[in-house]
Amino acid sequence: MGVQQPVDILSLIENDFKLGLDSVHGKSHWDRVWDFGQAIGKNNGADLTVVYLFSYLHDSKRLDESDDDGHGERAAAFVQELFFKGVLDISGKQLEQLIFACRFHDKADSRSDDISIQTCWDADRLDLPRVGIKVDPARLNTEEAVRLLRSRLE
C-alpha cells in the first residue's frame, strides 16, 4: 500500500540523508518500519498516512549511527518545514501526530494515548533486533505489535 503525496517525498528524504541509504538507520530500516506499521495498523484504527510518513522521516535527520541525541527533534523540525513548504499533503491533526511521533520516538519514557503514534513507535521498536537489541514486549504500546513480536519468536 502506498500513500499518495504531491511530490516524491521519499526522494527528498533520500537525497538529504547524511548517513547513506545502506546504513543501519537507512532505507532498509525505513522500509521495515513501514512494513511493521502496516501490519500493526491495518486493523487498529491508526492513520496509515501518519505511519507511512513516520517510517521514512523519523530517522531522516540522524547525524550518526549511535546515540544521536536530538535526531527526533531534528526530524520533527524537518516535518514542520516540509509541511509549511507545501510538500506534505496532510491535515493539521496528522501534522501534530507526525511531529509528536518523530520528536519523542527516541525518548525511552515517552507516552501517548494516540493509536497512530503508538503504531509508529511500535513499528520502529520491532526493528530493534537489527542493532542487537531484543524487543521488550512490555515496551510495546499495541496488542497488535505484541502479537506480531510473539509470532516472529515462535
PEDA-V289897 format. One record per pair of residues at least 24 apart in sequence whose ideal C-beta (glycine too) atoms are under 7 Angstrom apart, sorted by sequence separation. I is the first residue (numbers start at 0). GAP is how many residues later the second one is. If there is no record, write none. Layout:
# PEDA-V289897
i->I gap->GAP
i->I gap->GAP
This chain:
# PEDA-V289897
i->117 gap->24
i->29 gap->25
i->29 gap->26
i->75 gap->26
i->74 gap->27
i->75 gap->27
i->28 gap->30
i->71 gap->30
i->72 gap->30
i->71 gap->31
i->71 gap->32
i->71 gap->33
i->24 gap->34
i->71 gap->34
i->52 gap->35
i->70 gap->35
i->0 gap->37
i->24 gap->37
i->24 gap->40
i->23 gap->41
i->48 gap->41
i->22 gap->42
i->12 gap->43
i->16 gap->43
i->18 gap->43
i->12 gap->44
i->49 gap->44
i->53 gap->44
i->57 gap->44
i->2 gap->45
i->17 gap->45
i->48 gap->45
i->52 gap->45
i->56 gap->45
i->2 gap->46
i->9 gap->46
i->18 gap->46
i->0 gap->47
i->8 gap->47
i->12 gap->47
i->46 gap->47
i->49 gap->47
i->53 gap->47
i->57 gap->47
i->49 gap->48
i->53 gap->48
i->2 gap->49
i->46 gap->50
i->49 gap->51
i->50 gap->65
i->49 gap->66
i->53 gap->66
i->57 gap->66
i->50 gap->68
i->54 gap->68
i->45 gap->69
i->46 gap->69
i->50 gap->69
i->44 gap->70
i->45 gap->70
i->49 gap->70
i->43 gap->71
i->50 gap->72
i->45 gap->73
i->11 gap->75
i->43 gap->75
i->8 gap->78
i->40 gap->78
i->39 gap->79
i->6 gap->80
i->36 gap->82
i->39 gap->82
i->4 gap->83
i->5 gap->83
i->36 gap->83
i->39 gap->83
i->4 gap->84
i->36 gap->86
i->35 gap->87
i->32 gap->90
i->35 gap->90
i->32 gap->91
i->35 gap->91
i->32 gap->94
i->31 gap->95
i->28 gap->98
i->43 gap->98
i->43 gap->100
i->28 gap->101
i->39 gap->102
i->39 gap->104
i->39 gap->105
i->23 gap->106
i->23 gap->107
i->39 gap->108
i->38 gap->109
